[in-house]
Amino acid sequence: MQTNPTYSSLVAVGDSFTEGMSDLLPDGSYRGWADLLAGRMAAVTPGFRYANLAVRGKLIQQIVDEQVDVAAAMQPDVITLVGGLNDTLRPKCDMVRVRDLLTEAVERLAPSCKQLVLMHSPGRQGPVQARFRPRMEELFTVVDELAARHGAVVVDLYGAASLSDQRMWDVDRLHLTAEGHRRVCEAVWQTLGYDPEDTEWRTPLPATVPPPWLARRIADVRFTRQYLLPWIGRRLTGRSSGDGLPPKRPDLLPYEH
């Protein structure tokens, strides 16, 4: 990877992770690592353009059908692709199909940009992640194989101890906090060859005394009612949190803060 490269455009493809949940702005919209990355790249490249096609809840089939050709047609310098994790979290998941669809996405995106960026998504500590960990790691093996075959780079967030810390995750336990998104931005920034702004982004947070048992149980009940049960309901009825939502930033336009 070249040092301090000059990239003039970025297109982000994916689901809620790339949309920026839960990095909430005062106006109720989400920022997230991709917006932060675009801001940094725009600061060093006049006329920089950015599009973000991500929509929360999307499965890899939907990403392929709805986002991949659109991104490829834009012919940007950089494309980021993060997808398939939502599939691995479903009770029934055909990993062969996920592999084939991810392969299709990479084969269509890699020739259309100067640099394709893939990722190992971060993993939160806890029983839910532990249950689906084998599928996640299988997905990341596919990512590595595709990257080697098509000249993509891989940002390893899964192996970063700082991002596995529960304090880096929002109360829904599915999405990173603003600080988590900032660290992801830093990871991608460095992987693209830019000079580090934070050499310690992987460093774990300082240890703190865990909350009392009762506070943890109250938080568990609140999480179950507010997030887990609605999530299970959507799975059982075939609905998604992103149904009917447009892409975050559908056009490749000059980036403005």
Secondary structure, 3 states (H helix, E strand, C coil): CCCCCCCCEEEEEECHHHHCCCCECCCCCECCHHHHHHHHHHHHCCCCEEEECCCCCCCHHHHHHHHHHHHHHHCCCEEEEECCHHHHCCCCCCHHHHHHHHHHHHHHHHHHCCEEEEEECCCCCCHHHHHHHHHHHHHHHHHHHHHHHHCCEEEECCCCHHHHCHHHECCCCCCECHHHHHHHHHHHHHHCCCCCCCCCCCCCCCCCCCCCHHHHHHHHHHHHHHHHHHHHHHHHHCCCCCCCCCCCEEEEEECCC
